[in-house]
């Protein structure tokens, strides 16, 4: 059934394109003239595809070269649909050259593109054609796989004609691979659909296939009945190849039944029709059958002549089969080579991935160590800062206590001075005691050191921004920074609360603050970052 399978492959392949009608209405020369005027766009690709359709009846190289041009342009302009169609013509060219597996590769590329652009209508025919290619190449598993895919999609579409064709093809594949029971199931299913549809175009080929299975099973009477039925349908079927195939098969059945005369008549008729159709495969089968029948009838000269013709043709067909086998070996070699390259690439990828992962892990570890060190440093710094803050608070508390004690003493000394107003010498001594600063330079130095441990850069920043601040104003700003109230500040500085209010008012003017701004907010905001700020304009 080689020629029948090829015929259905080509019919379905051509039907994939939407350009067949256009191709029939134009001549190749006029198409080439049109092509010369077109820019590099989709219209040019479509015209090249139409030219491929016209060239199908010519030399295969012409189709291949034109398709290559269309493919290159489709890729260049990103025309995915055109690229998918072109792969079908490349597959056609490779199939004609006997490069079946290469043709299958092209069809697989076409299916992937059609799926990627959601043009799934072409997939059933593509799967059917892939199945036929793999069947001819002897790849049973792939042939059955893609045939079942094709049938499933055709059944989903509801097109019973296409379902019948795909089921028939699957039955033919099983028969090719010697799986007669499976072949018979599928061929009978195809026959049932054909009869239900009253469709005769494929029925002779289906009956022929069933008859061959019966013949292989040595069910000769049933095979003879089926082949005669196929022959009776054939004249209106539109399938010219089925007629000589049926006659040759009838000749084989008659020979098996021992009816040499009927076998010879069927063989001669089938051979004549095969010669007319130039189908070399069935011409060889016809010569072989005629040789064996003539030998049975003792027509040895004719038997010898037919045998020579059979041998010559059979050698040629074997050479073609050998070319297919060589192509399969080359394909397998290329496939093994690609697999080796893929393995090497995977190994390189794994090595690169390992290196990358090691780098990432090392980086994560370093970041984790850095985070832990930073966190530890921050904890230690915060702990030290808290201790220093505690020390400052303690120092301020002692200063306030000292100031309160001194203030109490001053009160008592004031009372004592009033009692010795006549003793000038004693009064002068008491005045000197009363004039002693509560916040001594030593106290201020100790306070400043403890303060700057908590608020580094506080004084330098204020001096930078407000260079005209006095030492007393700097001290007042520092005491405000540590949130002391007017009474506490007065106690430490040894002045009255009223004097503190006056000093605060002057300081606020120096900072150029509005009436609703507070010194506390301003000083805290101003010294919240340990970096110099832009100098404000200082009022003279």
Protein Blocks (a to p, Z undefined) as FASTA:
>chain_A
ZZmmmmmmmmmmmmmpcklmmmmmpcfklmmmmmmmpccdfklmmmmmmmmmmmmmmcfk
lmmmmmmmmmmmmmmnopaklmmmmmmmmmmmmmmnopamlmmmmmmmmmmmmmmnopak
lmmmmmmmmmmmmmmnopaklmmmmmmmmmmmmmmnopaklmmmmmmmmmmmmmmnopak
lmmmmmmmmmmmmmmnopaklmmmmmmmmmmmmmmnopmklmmmmmmmmmmmmmmnopak
lmmmmmmmmmmmmmmnopaklmmmmmmmmmmmmmmnopaklmmmmmmmmmmmmmmnopak
lmmmmmmmmmmmmmmmmmmmmmmmmmmmmmmmmmmmmmmmmmmmmmmmmmmmmmmmmmmm
mmmmmmmmmmmmmmmmmmmmmmmmmmmmmmmmmmmmmmmmmmmmmmmmmmmmmmmmmmmm
mmmmlmmmmmmmmmpcfbafklmmmmmmmmmmmmghklmmmmmmmmmbcfklmmmmmmmm
nopafklmmmmnopafklmmmmmmmmmmmnopafkbcfklmmmmmmmpccddddddddZZ
